[in-house]
Structure formats: C-alpha cells, structure tokens
Amino acid sequence: MTNCLMQGMDVVRLFRCYFRVNMRDYPLNYLYTFVLWISSFVVFFIKDKLTIRYLYLMVLLFITTIVESIGLYCLVNKISTRVVYHIFLPIEYLLFSLYFHKTICLINIKKVILVSIPIMLIWSVINSWYFQSFKELNTYFYLIVALMITFWCICYFFELLNKDDYSGDIYIKPDFWISTGALFFYAGSFFIISFNNFFLKNDRDVAKAFWNVLLLLNILMYGLITYGFICQAKYQEK
C-alpha cells in the first residue's frame, strides 16, 4: 500500500512539473485554451436563451474548444496537428457563414453567402488533395476564409449603420460584439498568415511574435463572442 501511495505521489509530482514547464513555454496557448473552456461552460448554461443563429456559433465554440485542446496537447508533445485543421477550417467557415446568413438582411449578400458555402467546401478538398497536403498548413484555403468572413462583418456593420432604427446602445447588441471580434481576428490573421512563410525564413523571433498576436486575437474574438451570447441571454430575459 505504501509503495502504491509513493508511486501515486511521484506521478502527481511529475504531472505538476510537466504542466509548469510547458505552461512556461506556451503561456498564451494555455491561456487561450483556458478561455475557450470557460466560454464553453458559460455558454452551455445559457444555451436555452440563444436563438438559432447563435446556436451555430455555440457549436463552433464547442468544436473549437476540443480542437484547440487537442492542438495544445500535440504542441506540447511535438505532434503535428495540420490534418486536424484541414478538417476544422471548412467547418469553421460553414458555421460562421450560416450565422451571418441569418444575421445580415441584405438579400443579395445572403445569396452570396449561401452560394459561397459549397464552393468553399469544394475548394477545401481540392486544396488539401492537390495543392497543400495534410502535412502542410492549408493557408491558401484559410486566406480566402479570412477575406470572406471579414467581408461578411463589414456588410453587417454597413447594414447596422444604415438602419432607420439604429441607436447608439451597441453594448446590448450581441451581433455587434460578435462581428467586432470576428472582424479583428480575421482581418488580423489574414495579415499574419500572409507573411508567415516570409518571417519563418528570415526572422523566426518575429514569426513567433506574430503567432502570439494571433493567439491574442483568438482570445479577443471568443471573449467577445461569449459576451455577445451573454447580451443575448439578458435581452431574452427582458
């Protein structure tokens, strides 16, 4: 019994040491994953107060939490996760596009969003099989995703500012917070991913700094999405 307890304590000590060391190496990755789990728990308890368009993003949040948790584990253990993101990114685009299709009222934009979904899914498959294999980051696909979602965000803000009943009380508008987070993330990540290969070849320190910025943009986006969900829940209660 004593030997078993000692072995158990050794395992606990090794786990704590391992966790501390890797958290020191990847602090923003751990913070990002922590924020995702907190956001998922918060949203889970208010899910009954969310309308259908927010449920698309709720599903995206849950999937992202699982994917990024796997990604963190693989990062710590030096395992490639590129194949995971070849699968995840089309799902991300699908769910974001369905959300904006329900949110934006402009008929022509809604049609463009719907048409873009199958086109982007087909492009994802073509890109993964013929241009950027599962051993590479699917940056060609991601850059188009970032441009498209940035455009959906701009369309939403254009529509918001031109509404007859527009009011300055934006702090209670969940779609404003969600679109703001998405705009910051996808516009910023487009720039970072565009220059990623250049910085990796010429200055890895700068490349690492940009990836840290990308993590911060992720934290900002999902933080604002969660806040938007909370605004929606409060609005439903009134």
Residue frames as qw, qx, qy, qz and C-alpha x, y, z in Angstrom:
[[0.000, 0.885, 0.466, 0.000, 0.00, 0.00, 0.00],
 [0.319, -0.792, 0.098, 0.511, 2.80, 2.37, 0.94],
 [0.417, -0.144, 0.594, 0.673, 4.61, 1.68, -2.34],
 [0.224, 0.616, 0.668, 0.352, 1.43, 2.37, -4.30],
 [0.128, -0.936, -0.262, 0.198, 0.95, 5.69, -2.49],
 [0.395, -0.601, 0.322, 0.616, 4.55, 6.67, -3.13],
 [0.376, 0.156, 0.683, 0.606, 4.20, 5.80, -6.82],
 [0.094, 0.801, 0.572, 0.152, 0.99, 7.80, -7.00],
 [0.242, -0.888, -0.041, 0.389, 2.68, 10.81, -5.39],
 [0.433, -0.315, 0.508, 0.675, 5.55, 10.52, -7.86],
 [0.291, 0.479, 0.684, 0.467, 3.11, 10.57, -10.77],
 [0.063, -0.924, -0.373, 0.066, 1.39, 13.67, -9.34],
 [0.364, -0.731, 0.194, 0.544, 4.73, 15.43, -8.87],
 [0.418, -0.019, 0.630, 0.654, 5.80, 14.56, -12.43],
 [0.181, 0.702, 0.626, 0.287, 2.48, 15.85, -13.78],
 [0.174, -0.934, -0.182, 0.253, 2.81, 19.13, -11.87],
 [0.418, -0.523, 0.398, 0.627, 6.39, 19.59, -13.03],
 [0.376, 0.244, 0.703, 0.552, 5.43, 18.74, -16.62],
 [0.080, 0.839, 0.526, 0.112, 2.49, 21.15, -16.54],
 [0.263, -0.872, -0.001, 0.414, 4.55, 24.01, -15.06],
 [0.444, -0.307, 0.521, 0.661, 7.38, 23.58, -17.56],
 [0.277, 0.370, 0.702, 0.542, 5.11, 23.52, -20.60],
 [0.031, -0.897, -0.438, 0.054, 2.91, 26.32, -19.33],
 [0.321, -0.737, 0.173, 0.569, 6.06, 28.41, -19.05],
 [0.359, -0.098, 0.652, 0.661, 6.96, 27.52, -22.65],
 [0.036, -0.375, -0.667, -0.643, 3.47, 28.13, -24.09],
 [0.025, 0.290, 0.572, -0.767, 1.68, 30.58, -21.75],
 [0.396, 0.250, -0.109, -0.877, -0.61, 32.11, -24.39],
 [0.462, 0.004, -0.803, -0.376, -1.60, 28.69, -25.72],
 [0.247, -0.276, -0.854, 0.367, -2.67, 27.63, -22.24],
 [0.142, 0.321, 0.315, -0.882, -4.46, 30.95, -21.67],
 [0.426, 0.150, -0.454, -0.768, -6.31, 30.62, -24.99],
 [0.446, -0.132, -0.874, -0.140, -7.40, 27.07, -24.20],
 [0.132, -0.295, -0.707, 0.629, -8.47, 28.13, -20.70],
 [0.277, 0.259, 0.041, -0.924, -10.57, 30.98, -22.13],
 [0.472, 0.030, -0.671, -0.571, -12.24, 28.55, -24.56],
 [0.369, -0.235, -0.886, 0.153, -13.19, 26.15, -21.77],
 [0.010, 0.334, 0.495, -0.802, -14.54, 28.95, -19.57],
 [0.360, 0.205, -0.244, -0.877, -16.52, 30.34, -22.52],
 [0.441, -0.064, -0.826, -0.345, -17.90, 26.88, -23.31],
 [0.227, -0.320, -0.821, 0.415, -19.10, 26.38, -19.73],
 [0.144, 0.330, 0.239, -0.902, -20.72, 29.83, -19.65],
 [0.422, 0.165, -0.452, -0.768, -22.47, 29.32, -22.97],
 [0.315, -0.130, -0.937, -0.077, -23.64, 25.82, -22.01],
 [0.080, -0.398, -0.728, 0.552, -25.63, 27.24, -19.10],
 [0.265, 0.517, 0.154, -0.799, -27.33, 29.95, -21.20],
 [0.087, -0.045, 0.811, 0.576, -27.85, 27.89, -24.37],
 [0.117, 0.555, 0.822, -0.040, -31.63, 27.71, -23.87],
 [0.063, 0.821, 0.247, -0.510, -31.83, 31.51, -24.25],
 [0.139, -0.428, 0.531, 0.718, -29.99, 31.58, -27.58],
 [0.708, 0.527, 0.107, -0.457, -31.80, 31.79, -30.92],
 [0.937, 0.243, 0.225, 0.114, -30.92, 29.56, -33.87],
 [0.538, 0.771, -0.201, 0.277, -28.25, 31.81, -35.40],
 [0.226, -0.759, 0.536, -0.291, -26.32, 31.89, -32.13],
 [0.905, -0.185, 0.371, -0.095, -26.52, 28.12, -31.86],
 [0.803, 0.547, -0.114, 0.207, -24.32, 27.89, -34.97],
 [0.205, 0.739, -0.458, 0.450, -21.60, 29.80, -33.13],
 [0.675, -0.505, 0.425, -0.329, -22.21, 27.83, -29.94],
 [0.981, 0.120, 0.141, 0.060, -21.47, 24.63, -31.85],
 [0.579, 0.676, -0.251, 0.381, -18.38, 26.31, -33.33],
 [0.237, -0.748, 0.455, -0.421, -17.22, 27.30, -29.84],
 [0.864, -0.298, 0.371, -0.168, -17.58, 23.73, -28.55],
 [0.913, 0.352, 0.036, 0.204, -15.77, 22.27, -31.57],
 [0.319, 0.792, -0.318, 0.412, -13.01, 24.90, -31.32],
 [0.517, -0.668, 0.434, -0.314, -12.51, 24.10, -27.64],
 [0.947, -0.082, 0.311, 0.025, -11.99, 20.41, -28.41],
 [0.761, 0.572, -0.023, 0.306, -9.78, 21.08, -31.45],
 [0.136, 0.821, -0.354, 0.427, -7.57, 23.61, -29.67],
 [0.698, -0.548, 0.413, -0.202, -7.27, 21.35, -26.61],
 [0.947, 0.144, 0.219, 0.188, -6.04, 18.57, -28.89],
 [0.520, 0.758, -0.113, 0.377, -3.79, 21.11, -30.58],
 [0.261, -0.822, 0.401, -0.308, -2.26, 22.17, -27.26],
 [0.868, -0.302, 0.394, -0.017, -1.60, 18.56, -26.26],
 [0.859, 0.387, 0.159, 0.293, 0.03, 17.88, -29.64],
 [0.238, 0.883, -0.213, 0.345, 2.06, 21.09, -29.46],
 [0.506, -0.710, 0.449, -0.194, 3.47, 20.14, -26.06],
 [0.820, -0.169, 0.541, 0.073, 4.27, 16.63, -27.29],
 [0.034, -0.533, 0.592, 0.604, 5.67, 17.77, -30.66],
 [0.429, 0.307, 0.839, 0.137, 2.92, 16.08, -32.70],
 [0.034, -0.002, -0.409, -0.912, 1.71, 17.64, -35.94],
 [0.302, 0.477, 0.684, -0.462, -1.94, 18.75, -35.98],
 [0.122, 0.298, -0.384, -0.866, -2.09, 20.06, -39.53],
 [0.167, -0.218, -0.883, -0.381, -4.51, 17.36, -40.67],
 [0.080, -0.554, -0.712, 0.424, -6.90, 18.43, -37.90],
 [0.076, 0.579, 0.077, -0.808, -7.05, 21.98, -39.23],
 [0.109, 0.065, -0.718, -0.685, -7.65, 20.76, -42.78],
 [0.211, -0.451, -0.859, -0.119, -10.89, 19.34, -41.36],
 [0.191, -0.588, -0.526, 0.584, -11.67, 22.09, -38.86],
 [0.060, -0.298, 0.137, 0.943, -11.34, 25.18, -41.07],
 [0.212, -0.229, -0.669, -0.675, -14.14, 24.22, -43.52],
 [0.345, -0.575, -0.734, 0.104, -16.43, 23.56, -40.53],
 [0.241, -0.474, -0.252, 0.809, -15.47, 26.95, -39.09],
 [0.065, 0.083, -0.372, -0.922, -16.33, 28.69, -42.35],
 [0.275, -0.382, -0.800, -0.372, -19.61, 26.78, -42.67],
 [0.336, -0.612, -0.645, 0.311, -20.84, 27.72, -39.19],
 [0.162, -0.427, -0.074, 0.886, -19.74, 31.36, -39.39],
 [0.097, -0.044, -0.549, -0.829, -21.38, 31.72, -42.80],
 [0.297, -0.507, -0.787, -0.186, -24.66, 30.22, -41.55],
 [0.277, -0.585, -0.447, 0.617, -24.58, 32.69, -38.66],
 [0.045, -0.341, 0.153, 0.927, -24.07, 35.70, -40.95],
 [0.139, -0.248, -0.749, -0.599, -26.70, 34.39, -43.37],
 [0.308, -0.638, -0.703, 0.054, -29.21, 34.57, -40.51],
 [0.321, -0.583, -0.260, 0.699, -27.89, 37.91, -39.23],
 [0.068, -0.238, 0.326, 0.912, -27.50, 40.01, -42.40],
 [0.475, 0.544, 0.538, -0.436, -30.73, 41.19, -44.01],
 [0.283, 0.610, -0.396, -0.625, -29.41, 42.26, -47.42],
 [0.905, 0.242, 0.251, -0.242, -30.90, 39.72, -49.85],
 [0.672, 0.658, -0.337, 0.038, -28.02, 39.76, -52.34],
 [0.016, -0.620, 0.721, -0.309, -25.43, 39.23, -49.59],
 [0.728, -0.153, 0.560, -0.365, -27.48, 36.37, -48.14],
 [0.897, 0.419, 0.024, -0.135, -27.49, 34.70, -51.57],
 [0.426, 0.708, -0.533, 0.180, -23.74, 35.17, -51.95],
 [0.365, -0.493, 0.703, -0.360, -23.15, 33.62, -48.52],
 [0.863, 0.057, 0.418, -0.277, -25.24, 30.55, -49.37],
 [0.802, 0.578, -0.150, -0.005, -23.54, 30.08, -52.74],
 [0.156, 0.755, -0.596, 0.224, -20.09, 30.50, -51.19],
 [0.683, -0.414, 0.535, -0.274, -20.55, 27.61, -48.75],
 [0.945, 0.158, 0.283, 0.042, -20.46, 24.66, -51.22],
 [0.572, 0.760, -0.212, 0.225, -17.81, 26.46, -53.31],
 [0.136, -0.761, 0.553, -0.311, -15.55, 26.88, -50.30],
 [0.813, -0.259, 0.494, -0.168, -16.07, 23.29, -49.16],
 [0.890, 0.425, 0.107, 0.121, -15.13, 22.01, -52.62],
 [0.333, 0.826, -0.345, 0.298, -12.10, 24.33, -52.70],
 [0.513, -0.638, 0.525, -0.235, -11.02, 22.97, -49.32],
 [0.922, 0.008, 0.386, 0.016, -10.99, 19.41, -50.68],
 [0.716, 0.656, -0.022, 0.236, -9.16, 20.44, -53.88],
 [0.025, 0.865, -0.408, 0.291, -6.59, 22.44, -51.92],
 [0.661, -0.504, 0.531, -0.165, -5.92, 19.59, -49.48],
 [0.909, 0.126, 0.389, 0.076, -5.53, 16.98, -52.21],
 [0.718, 0.566, 0.175, 0.364, -3.71, 18.88, -54.95],
 [0.224, 0.834, -0.149, 0.481, -2.02, 21.99, -53.55],
 [0.127, -0.574, 0.605, -0.537, -1.35, 21.82, -49.80],
 [0.630, -0.087, -0.770, -0.049, -1.32, 18.27, -48.47],
 [0.685, -0.661, -0.258, -0.167, -2.37, 17.23, -44.99],
 [0.759, -0.205, -0.189, 0.588, 1.28, 17.60, -43.98],
 [0.254, 0.220, 0.027, 0.942, 1.14, 21.35, -44.65],
 [0.123, 0.476, 0.463, -0.737, -0.90, 24.22, -43.24],
 [0.317, 0.565, 0.678, 0.348, -3.83, 24.87, -45.56],
 [0.160, -0.477, -0.115, 0.857, -3.04, 28.58, -45.78],
 [0.040, -0.090, -0.565, -0.819, -4.45, 29.03, -49.31],
 [0.309, -0.554, -0.736, -0.237, -7.87, 27.99, -48.05],
 [0.366, -0.593, -0.485, 0.530, -7.57, 29.96, -44.81],
 [0.168, -0.206, 0.104, 0.958, -6.68, 33.25, -46.52],
 [0.227, -0.300, -0.581, -0.722, -9.87, 33.09, -48.59],
 [0.435, -0.575, -0.687, 0.090, -11.87, 32.19, -45.46],
 [0.339, -0.445, -0.284, 0.779, -10.42, 35.20, -43.65],
 [0.005, 0.013, -0.310, -0.951, -11.28, 37.53, -46.54],
 [0.321, -0.413, -0.705, -0.479, -14.82, 36.18, -46.84],
 [0.440, -0.613, -0.608, 0.247, -15.67, 36.43, -43.15],
 [0.253, -0.311, -0.092, 0.911, -14.08, 39.89, -42.94],
 [0.130, -0.158, -0.470, -0.858, -16.38, 40.91, -45.80],
 [0.401, -0.547, -0.714, -0.176, -19.45, 39.46, -44.01],
 [0.397, -0.517, -0.431, 0.623, -18.51, 41.52, -40.93],
 [0.096, -0.149, 0.150, 0.973, -18.19, 44.72, -42.98],
 [0.263, -0.351, -0.648, -0.622, -21.58, 44.03, -44.57],
 [0.423, -0.589, -0.666, 0.173, -23.11, 43.65, -41.11],
 [0.295, -0.459, -0.225, 0.807, -21.66, 46.98, -39.89],
 [0.027, -0.055, -0.412, -0.909, -22.76, 48.74, -43.09],
 [0.358, -0.475, -0.708, -0.381, -26.26, 47.41, -42.58],
 [0.431, -0.547, -0.562, 0.446, -26.25, 48.32, -38.88],
 [0.213, -0.320, -0.051, 0.921, -25.21, 51.93, -39.51],
 [0.169, -0.053, -0.456, -0.872, -27.84, 52.38, -42.22],
 [0.200, -0.475, -0.857, 0.006, -30.78, 51.02, -40.26],
 [0.185, -0.650, -0.219, -0.704, -33.58, 53.52, -39.61],
 [0.697, -0.671, -0.146, -0.206, -33.93, 52.30, -36.01],
 [0.691, 0.216, -0.415, 0.551, -30.17, 52.41, -35.35],
 [0.451, -0.877, -0.014, -0.165, -29.38, 53.50, -31.80],
 [0.217, 0.726, -0.569, 0.321, -26.13, 54.15, -30.01],
 [0.701, -0.447, 0.453, -0.321, -26.81, 51.41, -27.43],
 [0.669, 0.430, -0.592, -0.130, -24.42, 49.00, -29.12],
 [0.069, -0.400, 0.833, -0.375, -23.43, 47.44, -25.80],
 [0.643, 0.062, 0.605, -0.466, -26.70, 45.47, -25.77],
 [0.764, 0.494, -0.192, -0.368, -26.40, 44.26, -29.39],
 [0.811, -0.285, 0.496, 0.124, -24.92, 40.73, -29.38],
 [0.788, 0.499, 0.248, 0.263, -24.27, 40.76, -33.14],
 [0.155, 0.946, -0.222, 0.177, -22.17, 43.91, -32.77],
 [0.485, -0.677, 0.553, -0.032, -19.82, 42.23, -30.30],
 [0.855, 0.058, 0.499, 0.129, -19.65, 39.01, -32.29],
 [0.641, 0.716, 0.141, 0.237, -18.94, 40.82, -35.57],
 [0.056, -0.934, 0.335, -0.113, -16.37, 43.07, -33.89],
 [0.657, -0.469, 0.587, 0.061, -14.47, 40.06, -32.54],
 [0.817, 0.302, 0.451, 0.195, -14.63, 38.27, -35.90],
 [0.427, 0.891, -0.007, 0.153, -13.50, 41.38, -37.80],
 [0.243, -0.843, 0.478, -0.029, -10.46, 41.93, -35.59],
 [0.731, -0.270, 0.620, 0.093, -9.48, 38.27, -35.73],
 [0.776, 0.395, 0.448, 0.205, -9.92, 37.52, -39.43],
 [0.343, 0.926, -0.082, 0.133, -8.54, 40.84, -40.69],
 [0.299, -0.798, 0.523, -0.026, -5.53, 40.50, -38.38],
 [0.760, -0.170, 0.619, 0.099, -4.97, 36.81, -39.09],
 [0.730, 0.653, 0.182, 0.094, -5.09, 37.45, -42.85],
 [0.170, 0.908, -0.361, 0.125, -2.07, 39.71, -42.49],
 [0.509, -0.580, 0.632, -0.074, -0.24, 37.31, -40.16],
 [0.836, 0.111, 0.534, 0.057, -0.81, 34.19, -42.29],
 [0.607, 0.794, 0.016, 0.036, 0.08, 36.09, -45.49],
 [0.207, 0.827, -0.478, 0.212, 3.55, 36.90, -44.18],
 [0.841, -0.448, 0.282, -0.107, 4.07, 33.76, -42.10],
 [0.928, 0.190, 0.108, 0.301, 6.38, 31.95, -44.54],
 [0.376, 0.778, -0.164, 0.476, 8.44, 35.09, -45.13],
 [0.347, -0.770, 0.371, -0.387, 9.10, 35.61, -41.42],
 [0.942, -0.247, 0.227, -0.007, 9.76, 31.91, -40.81],
 [0.835, 0.373, 0.018, 0.404, 12.53, 32.03, -43.40],
 [0.343, 0.665, -0.144, 0.648, 14.00, 35.40, -42.37],
 [0.062, -0.402, 0.515, -0.754, 13.29, 36.01, -38.69],
 [0.486, -0.298, -0.820, -0.044, 11.80, 33.27, -36.51],
 [0.169, -0.272, -0.563, 0.762, 11.55, 35.60, -33.49],
 [0.302, 0.137, -0.091, -0.939, 9.27, 37.92, -35.43],
 [0.513, -0.101, -0.725, -0.447, 7.28, 34.91, -36.68],
 [0.378, -0.286, -0.810, 0.345, 6.82, 33.71, -33.09],
 [0.029, 0.241, 0.323, -0.915, 5.72, 37.20, -32.02],
 [0.425, 0.040, -0.373, -0.824, 3.12, 37.27, -34.79],
 [0.514, -0.208, -0.818, -0.153, 1.78, 33.85, -33.75],
 [0.214, -0.298, -0.661, 0.655, 1.42, 35.20, -30.21],
 [0.250, 0.169, -0.010, -0.954, -0.57, 38.11, -31.64],
 [0.494, -0.073, -0.682, -0.535, -2.73, 35.55, -33.45],
 [0.391, -0.287, -0.832, 0.268, -3.42, 33.80, -30.13],
 [0.015, -0.295, -0.395, 0.870, -4.38, 37.12, -28.54],
 [0.379, 0.087, -0.332, -0.859, -6.74, 37.83, -31.44],
 [0.482, -0.189, -0.833, -0.196, -8.30, 34.40, -30.90],
 [0.248, -0.328, -0.700, 0.584, -8.80, 35.17, -27.22],
 [0.159, 0.223, 0.076, -0.959, -10.35, 38.54, -28.12],
 [0.435, -0.029, -0.581, -0.688, -12.73, 37.02, -30.67],
 [0.504, -0.292, -0.811, -0.055, -14.05, 34.20, -28.49],
 [0.174, -0.286, -0.550, 0.765, -14.21, 36.53, -25.49],
 [0.267, 0.173, -0.063, -0.946, -16.39, 38.95, -27.47],
 [0.488, -0.120, -0.725, -0.471, -18.50, 36.12, -28.89],
 [0.380, -0.320, -0.805, 0.324, -19.14, 34.89, -25.35],
 [0.004, 0.290, 0.324, -0.901, -20.01, 38.42, -24.25],
 [0.373, 0.033, -0.415, -0.829, -22.40, 38.65, -27.19],
 [0.471, -0.251, -0.835, -0.135, -24.08, 35.43, -26.04],
 [0.236, -0.350, -0.639, 0.643, -24.45, 36.90, -22.54],
 [0.180, 0.186, -0.023, -0.966, -26.01, 40.06, -24.03],
 [0.457, -0.094, -0.660, -0.588, -28.46, 37.91, -25.97],
 [0.409, -0.314, -0.833, 0.199, -29.39, 35.96, -22.83],
 [0.079, -0.340, -0.429, 0.833, -30.05, 39.18, -20.91],
 [0.286, 0.105, -0.298, -0.904, -32.05, 40.61, -23.81],
 [0.444, -0.201, -0.811, -0.325, -34.21, 37.47, -23.92],
 [0.282, -0.343, -0.756, 0.481, -34.95, 37.85, -20.23],
 [0.069, 0.247, 0.179, -0.950, -36.32, 41.39, -20.66]]
